[in-house]
Each structure stands twice: as structure tokens, then as C-alpha cells.
Amino acid sequence: MRIALFIACYNDTLFPETGIAVVRVLERLGHTVEFPAAQTCCGQMHYNTGYQAEAVPLVRRFVEVFRECDVVCVPSSSCVAMIREHYEKIAVASGDKLLQSEVATLLPRIYEFTELLVHRLGVEDVGAVYPHRVTYHASCHSLRSLHVGNLPMRLLKNVRDIELVRLERVEQCCGFGGTFAIKNADVSSAMLEEKLQCLKKTKAEICTACDNSCLMHLQGALHRQRETMRTLHIAQILASEEAAATGKDR
């Protein structure tokens, strides 16, 4: 299968290793991954901050770039939530009938990474090896918008040599929420501290999630508190193979 990768702008800028890991997993499973170079941003930051008109050109761009793709993989629940929950509304508000039609046609082909693996490709064991103690944080968009449920845990449970530790109050928000963390810094910090207390109880080496936005927020706090726990996108764990046994993440 030919699969197009929408890496998401913040991954492209800050976490390119996640995109590389997605490609490694999908190619290991026998698929061909394409990366349309003209891709930019899904428009979530603009739309959620009140600049809804400014999001329209980004919706148009996304449709133009991916309209011919059979399947689009997105390693970011928040971006997929933006596309599924708001693109149709944006298209309607624009008054562009063609854009409305193209959005409706494209939406069924958009998949968050773990959705793609389990629901579209029918795979739960991707052949990964990761000999580390790991806990999983369920990001709000994956949990409440996409309803991915236990898909990430089903994939992680099939990783060889992994030690999975349940995170208390896994459904509780980490406090990031994009610009929420900037506009409501005090509330965000309080929510973050509660999440950190749960993370520390796991004594995990790694905290993973489907969204690097949450993981960036958590990693910043862990670093400031001089904690040794690291954060890693689930794709990077699933991309790990035998080399992980030497202590190197692939």
C-alpha cells in the first residue's frame, strides 16, 4: 500500500525522529511511504486561537497536497482531531462548495498512526523490541476526540522485552493544550504538576504517547526537576528492533 505521511509542522520542526520512525515501521510492514514536500500546517494553532479566517488557506493547502492520496498517516492525534472535527465547518464557512466536497472526500482517508496500524492495516505486532520500563500517557485528543481507546496499549503490549507500567489517572490532561498553556499558565502548571506526580510513581524510564505536544510539555518539566525519565513518541518505540537490546533507540 502507498501511504502518504503528514508529519505535522511541530514534528517536522522539533521532532523529525518521529517521522523517520513512522516510515521505518510502515516500510518494515511492507508499505511504501510518500512524503509530499509541499505540506505545511493543518491550521490548528490558528483556528484554536481565534484566527479562523487565516486557517482557511491552510485547509485548502492540505486538501491540494493530499487529494490524490489513498491513505494519509498522521503521527499526531491533535492534528487528526483538527482535521476531522473542524475542516468541514471551515469549508462550509468559506462558502466554497468545491472545498466542501473535497474535504468530505478526503476525511475517510485520514488516520492517526495507531489507528492506521490496527484499524486500517490490521496489525498489532509490528516486530518491535524495546527492553525498557515504559508508561503510557493518553493525550486528550487521542482519548476524547479520536476515541482511540486501547489501540496504543495493544501495540505496546506486543513489543518484545518491554515492561509496561500503568499510569494512574491516565485520562487526566497534562495541561498543555497548545496555546492554553500560554494563556492560562498557572492552571496549566498546576495540571502538569499533578500529572508529574503520577508519572514519578511509575518509576518508568520512558513516558510515551501519541502526541509529541504533550510529551514536550512533560519533558520540559521533567528536565527542570532533574528527573531521569524521558519522553518518546510511540512510533519511536514501535520502530525499535534488535539494536534496542544494546540500549540504543532506533
C-alpha positions as CSV (number, residue, x, y, z in Angstrom):
1,M,0.0,0.0,0.0
2,R,1.1,3.5,-0.7
3,I,0.8,5.7,2.4
4,A,1.3,9.5,2.5
5,L,2.8,10.9,5.6
6,F,1.6,14.2,7.1
7,I,4.3,14.7,9.7
8,A,2.7,17.8,11.3
9,C,4.6,21.0,11.4
10,Y,5.8,20.8,15.0
11,N,7.1,17.3,14.5
12,D,8.9,18.5,11.3
13,T,10.4,21.3,13.2
14,L,11.2,19.8,16.6
15,F,10.8,16.0,16.5
16,P,11.8,14.8,13.0
17,E,12.8,11.5,14.5
18,T,9.1,10.7,14.9
19,G,8.5,10.9,11.2
20,I,11.6,8.8,10.5
21,A,10.2,6.2,13.0
22,V,6.8,6.1,11.3
23,V,8.4,5.5,7.9
24,R,10.6,2.7,9.4
25,V,7.6,0.9,10.9
26,L,5.4,1.2,7.8
27,E,8.2,0.1,5.5
28,R,9.0,-2.8,7.8
29,L,5.4,-3.9,7.3
30,G,5.9,-3.8,3.5
31,H,4.3,-0.5,2.6
32,T,5.6,2.4,0.5
33,V,5.6,5.8,2.3
34,E,5.4,9.1,0.4
35,F,6.2,12.5,1.9
36,P,4.6,15.3,-0.1
37,A,7.2,18.1,0.3
38,A,4.6,20.9,-0.2
39,Q,2.8,20.1,3.1
40,T,2.7,22.7,5.8
41,C,0.4,23.1,8.8
42,C,-3.1,21.7,9.5
43,G,-4.2,25.1,10.8
44,Q,-5.0,24.0,14.3
45,M,-3.0,26.7,16.0
46,H,-4.6,29.5,14.0
47,Y,-8.1,28.1,14.3
48,N,-8.0,27.4,18.1
49,T,-6.6,30.8,18.8
50,G,-9.4,32.6,17.1
51,Y,-7.8,33.2,13.7
52,Q,-10.3,31.2,11.8
53,A,-10.2,33.0,8.5
54,E,-6.4,32.5,8.5
55,A,-6.9,28.8,8.8
56,V,-8.8,28.6,5.5
57,P,-5.8,28.8,3.2
58,L,-4.1,26.0,5.3
59,V,-7.2,23.8,4.8
60,R,-7.0,24.4,1.1
61,R,-3.3,23.6,1.0
62,F,-3.8,20.4,2.9
63,V,-6.5,19.3,0.5
64,E,-4.4,20.2,-2.5
65,V,-1.4,18.3,-1.3
66,F,-3.2,15.1,-0.2
67,R,-6.3,14.9,-2.5
68,E,-4.8,12.2,-4.7
69,C,-3.5,10.1,-1.8
70,D,-5.2,6.8,-0.9
71,V,-4.2,6.8,2.8
72,V,-2.8,9.6,4.9
73,C,-0.9,8.8,8.1
74,V,-0.6,11.5,10.8
75,P,1.5,10.8,14.0
76,S,-0.4,13.5,15.9
77,S,-3.8,13.0,17.4
78,S,-4.4,16.7,17.8
79,C,-3.9,17.3,14.1
80,V,-6.2,14.5,13.2
81,A,-8.8,15.9,15.6
82,M,-8.5,19.3,14.0
83,I,-9.0,17.8,10.5
84,R,-11.9,15.6,11.5
85,E,-13.8,18.0,13.8
86,H,-13.2,21.3,12.1
87,Y,-12.3,21.0,8.4
88,E,-15.9,20.5,7.3
89,K,-17.1,23.5,9.4
90,I,-14.3,25.6,7.9
91,A,-15.1,24.6,4.4
92,V,-18.8,25.4,4.9
93,A,-18.0,28.8,6.5
94,S,-15.8,29.6,3.4
95,G,-18.7,29.2,1.1
96,D,-16.6,27.2,-1.3
97,K,-18.7,24.2,-2.5
98,L,-15.8,22.6,-4.2
99,L,-13.7,22.7,-1.0
100,Q,-16.6,21.2,1.0
101,S,-16.8,18.3,-1.5
102,E,-13.1,17.7,-1.4
103,V,-12.9,17.8,2.4
104,A,-15.7,15.3,2.6
105,T,-14.0,13.0,0.1
106,L,-10.6,13.2,1.9
107,L,-11.6,12.8,5.5
108,P,-12.2,9.0,5.4
109,R,-8.6,8.6,4.3
110,I,-7.0,10.4,7.2
111,Y,-5.6,8.1,10.0
112,E,-3.8,8.7,13.2
113,F,-0.7,6.5,13.4
114,T,-2.0,3.8,15.8
115,E,-5.5,3.9,14.1
116,L,-3.8,3.2,10.8
117,L,-1.8,0.2,12.2
118,V,-4.7,-1.5,14.0
119,H,-7.9,-0.5,12.2
120,R,-6.7,0.0,8.6
121,L,-3.7,-2.4,8.3
122,G,-4.9,-4.9,10.9
123,V,-1.6,-5.1,12.7
124,E,-0.9,-5.2,16.4
125,D,2.6,-6.7,16.4
126,V,5.0,-4.6,14.4
127,G,8.1,-6.7,15.3
128,A,9.5,-4.2,17.8
129,V,11.9,-4.8,20.6
130,Y,12.3,-2.3,23.4
131,P,13.8,-3.5,26.7
132,H,12.8,-0.6,28.9
133,R,10.3,0.2,31.6
134,V,7.6,2.3,29.9
135,T,4.4,4.1,30.9
136,Y,1.7,5.5,28.5
137,H,0.0,8.9,28.7
138,A,-3.3,9.1,26.9
139,S,-3.4,12.6,25.3
140,C,-6.7,14.4,25.4
141,H,-7.2,14.5,21.6
142,S,-6.5,10.8,21.3
143,L,-8.8,9.9,24.2
144,R,-11.6,12.3,23.8
145,S,-11.7,13.4,20.2
146,L,-10.4,10.3,18.3
147,H,-11.5,7.7,20.9
148,V,-8.5,5.5,20.1
149,G,-9.2,3.7,23.3
150,N,-6.7,0.9,24.0
151,L,-5.1,0.9,20.5
152,P,-1.8,2.3,21.7
153,M,-1.6,-0.2,24.6
154,R,-2.5,-3.1,22.3
155,L,0.5,-2.2,20.2
156,L,2.8,-1.6,23.1
157,K,1.9,-4.9,24.7
158,N,3.2,-6.7,21.6
159,V,6.6,-5.1,21.9
160,R,9.2,-7.7,23.0
161,D,11.0,-7.2,26.2
162,I,9.1,-4.1,27.2
163,E,7.9,-3.6,30.8
164,L,4.7,-1.7,30.7
165,V,3.6,0.2,33.9
166,R,0.1,1.6,34.2
167,L,-0.2,5.3,34.8
168,E,-2.6,6.4,37.5
169,R,-5.3,8.9,36.3
170,V,-4.2,8.2,32.7
171,E,-7.2,10.0,31.4
172,Q,-6.2,13.3,33.2
173,C,-4.9,16.1,31.0
174,C,-1.3,17.1,31.2
175,G,-2.2,20.8,31.0
176,F,-0.6,21.6,27.7
177,G,-3.5,22.2,25.3
178,G,-1.5,24.2,22.8
179,T,-1.9,27.9,23.4
180,F,-3.9,27.1,26.6
181,A,-0.5,26.6,28.3
182,I,0.4,30.2,27.3
183,K,-2.9,31.9,28.0
184,N,-3.5,30.0,31.3
185,A,0.0,29.4,32.5
186,D,-0.9,29.0,36.2
187,V,-3.7,26.5,35.6
188,S,-1.5,24.6,33.1
189,S,1.4,24.4,35.5
190,A,-0.9,23.0,38.3
191,M,-2.3,20.4,36.0
192,L,1.2,19.5,34.8
193,E,2.4,19.0,38.4
194,E,-0.4,16.6,39.1
195,K,0.5,14.6,36.0
196,L,4.1,14.5,37.1
197,Q,3.3,13.1,40.5
198,C,1.5,10.2,38.7
199,L,4.5,9.7,36.3
200,K,7.0,9.6,39.1
201,K,5.1,6.8,40.9
202,T,5.5,4.5,37.9
203,K,9.4,4.7,38.2
204,A,9.4,4.3,34.4
205,E,12.4,5.1,32.2
206,I,10.1,6.3,29.4
207,C,6.8,8.0,29.1
208,T,5.2,7.6,25.7
209,A,2.1,9.0,24.0
210,C,0.7,9.5,20.5
211,D,1.4,13.3,20.7
212,N,4.7,15.0,20.9
213,S,3.0,18.2,22.0
214,C,2.1,16.6,25.4
215,L,5.4,14.9,25.6
216,M,7.3,18.2,25.0
217,H,5.3,19.7,27.9
218,L,6.1,16.8,30.2
219,Q,9.7,16.6,29.2
220,G,10.3,20.2,30.0
221,A,9.0,19.7,33.5
222,L,10.9,16.5,34.0
223,H,14.1,18.2,32.9
224,R,13.5,21.2,35.2
225,Q,13.1,18.9,38.1
226,R,16.2,16.9,37.1
227,E,14.2,13.7,36.7
228,T,15.8,10.9,34.6
229,M,12.6,9.8,33.0
230,R,12.5,10.6,29.2
231,T,9.6,11.0,26.8
232,L,9.3,9.3,23.4
233,H,6.6,9.2,20.8
234,I,5.0,5.7,20.5
235,A,6.3,5.5,16.9
236,Q,9.9,5.5,18.1
237,I,9.2,2.7,20.4
238,L,7.5,0.7,17.7
239,A,10.3,1.3,15.3
240,S,12.9,-0.2,17.7
241,E,14.3,-3.5,16.8
242,E,17.1,-5.8,18.0
243,A,19.5,-2.8,18.3
244,A,17.4,-1.7,21.2
245,A,18.8,-4.6,23.2
246,T,22.1,-2.7,23.3
247,G,20.5,0.3,24.8
248,K,20.2,2.3,21.6
249,D,16.8,3.6,20.4
250,R,16.4,3.1,16.7
